[in-house]
Amino acid sequence: MKQTWLFLMVCVALFTGCKPIESLNPIYSDNNIIFDKGLLGRWGIPAETAVLRLERGADNSYVMIYEKTEDDGETKSVGVFDVHLVSLGGEKYFDIVSQTILQGGSRTLQMDSSRKSSRFAPAMQKIADGLYIEVLGPTPGKGTLQDLQVKLRPAHWFAKVDIREKSLSLSFLDDEWIAKAFKKRYVQASQMTASGEDGSKSWVLTSPTPELQQLIVRASDEPGAFAQMLSAQKLD
């Protein structure tokens, strides 16, 4: 399968080649967020000079920090993520959002001008790993002077979590499995195409949270739906 850096450097040595699906909406809601104190602390990644550090975040969430020791012995925080632990259908899942820091620079959007309407294209553009910009408007037939909505939309990544006393593994919902399931109409979900800076095209789930929860439960026991990408051992 096509390799990706979506989970940034966390999975560099452990990639299976599978690509996690991206979603604009979460799978958590007020009634299915849980908090496990046993997850707090440091988790070492075998065969890597790296550690996952899980700290308590706001409103029963976690902050997950990936720290890697460089060849010079210096430890650096390479990736920082907001994480919610979710209970769905008797299984536990991570809903992960990267704390992306926007760098300077510009993004180009084109106006699609026709006699009947004017629209920005692409309406959804990927501007960084795990981050999209969405332009809403103008609305055809609503006048020549209209407001535009420009939204930054962070992507959510979903992983089934196997939590044991001294071990933790994450298996991510795979985009190629989802694509095949859509084609066979085994699962249904809303999605749209987004354009990257290099002109590449990718698609992202746009379903509301209740539909995403149904999709996750449906895919839970399906072979190939979740691919293990990370395994860690408790250090403290």
N, C-alpha and C positions, 0 to 999 in steps of 0.2 A: 504494500500500500504506500501511498504518497507520504513522505516524511514531512514534518512540520516543526516549527519552533513555538507553537501556540502556548505550550506550558513553559515557555521560555527555557531557561537553563536547568530547571529542576530535573527534567527527565533525560538529559543529554546522553548519559551512559546507559539508560534503561529503556530507551525507546523501542517499541516493538515495530515501529513503522506506521502505526495507526494514528489517525488524526482525530482529536476530540472535536465534537460538534460545538458550534457557538450558538448562543441564544441571546436575544435582547431582553428576555424576561427571566425571572428566577423560578425555581421550583419550590421555594419555601413560602409559607404564609404563617400568620400568627399561631395557628393551631398545630403546626407540625415541626416547628423549630425545637430542637433539644440541645442540651449542653452536657457534655461528658468531661468531668474534671480530669479524668485519666488521660485525656489527649494533651493536656498542658505539659510543657516541657520540651526537651530536645530529643529529636529522633535522628539517628545516624543512618545514612544511605550506604549499604554495603558496596564495597569496591569503589567508593567515591570519597574524596576528601571533602565531604559536604554534610551539612546538618540542616534538618527542618526544625525550626523553632516555632512552637505554637503558644501564643499568648492569649489572654482573655481580651476580647474586643467589646464593643458596645452592644447592648441589648442581646445578650446570650450568643454573640458571634465570637469568632476567633480572628486573630491576626497571624498569618502564617508567613514566616520569614525564611527564605532559603539562603544559607550562608555557606560559602565555599572558601576553602583554604588554598591560596595560590602557591606557586612553586617557591616564592620567597618567604613563605610562612605567614603571610598576612591574611587575616580573615576578612572577607568582604560580604556584605548583604547584596546578593545579586537580584533577588526577586522578592517582592512583598505583595501579599494577597489578602483580601477580605474573604472569610470563609464562614458559611453557615452549615451546621450539621442538621440534616433533615431526616425525618422518619416517614417512609412511604411504603405501604404494602408489606410491612414487617421487615424491611431492609433499611439500612442507613446509607445516606449519600452526603457528599460534600457539594455545595453550591459555591463555586470559586470565582472571584472577580479580581483581576489584577489591578493594583494601585498604580495605574499608568501615569507617568509624569509627562505632560505635553512639552515637547521641545519647540523652539522657535522655528519659524518657517511659514510657508503659505500653502493653501490647498486651492485647487482650481475647480470651479463648477461652471458648467456651460448652460446658457439659457437656450432652451428649445423654443424658438419663436415661430409661431404659425399664425394663420389668420384667425383661428378659433381660440387658441390658448397659448400661454407662455408658461413653460415649466423648467425648473432646474433639473439638469441631468449630469451625473446620476443623482437621484434623490437620496440614495444611501451610499456613502463612501467609507471605506476602511482607511483610517488614518494612522493606525498603529496596531501592534498585536493586541487583540482584545479590546479595541476601541473604534467606534464608528461615529460618523457625523451624518445627521439626517436633516434634510431641508423639506419643510412642509409648506406648500403654497407656491404661487398664488392659485386661487380657485377660478377656473374658467367661468366667465359670465358674471362675476361679482364686482366688476369695476376695474378701472385702470390703476387705482392706488390701493394696495393691499399690504397687510403685514405678512411677514414671513416668520415661521418658527424654525429656528436652528437649534437642534438638540445634539448633545454629546451622549452617545449610548454605549456604555461599557458592556462587554460581552460576558456572559456567564458560561462556565464550563461545569459539566456534571460528572461526578465520579462516584461509583459504588464503593463504599468503605468497609473494609474488613478490619475491625478493631479487636485486638487481643491484648493480654496484659503487657506483653513486651514487644509486640509487633503491630505494624500498620501497613496496609496495602491499599492502593487506589487503582481502580479500574475505570477508565473513562468511556463515556458513551461515544461510540465511533461514528464518524460522519459517513463513511462508505456503507456501513450497515444500514444507517438511516436512509440513505439514498436508495438502496435496493428495496428496503421495506416500503418506501413511498411508491416506487415503481410497481411493486406487487400489490399495492394498496393494503398492505398488512397493517400499517399504521397511518394515521392522518395527522397532519400538523401544518400550520401556516409557515411559509418561508418566503424570502425574497432574495434577489441577487444584489450583491454589493460590489463596487469597483474599487480596486486598490490603486495606489499611486502609480504603480508600474503598468496600469491598464489591465491587470489580471481580474478575473471574475471569480467570486466565491459566493456561497449562499449561507444564509443565517436564519435560524428559526425565529419566527415572530409571533408564535402562538401565545395566548395569555397563560398565566400560571396554572389554572385548573386543567387545561388541555395538556400542558407539559407534564403535569403530574400523572395524568392518565397514560401518556406516552412512556414515561419512565417505568411505571408499574408493568405495562404491557411488555416492555423490552427486558425486564429484569432477569428472566430466566432463559432468554433466547441466546443460543450459541452465537458468539461473535458480536453481540450488541455492545458488550463492555469488554474492553481490552486492558489487561493489567499493564500499567506503565511505571508504577513506582512501588517499591517495597522498602520499609524502614524499620529499624530496631530502636527501642526505647533506650536512651542513655541516662536519663535521670528522672 
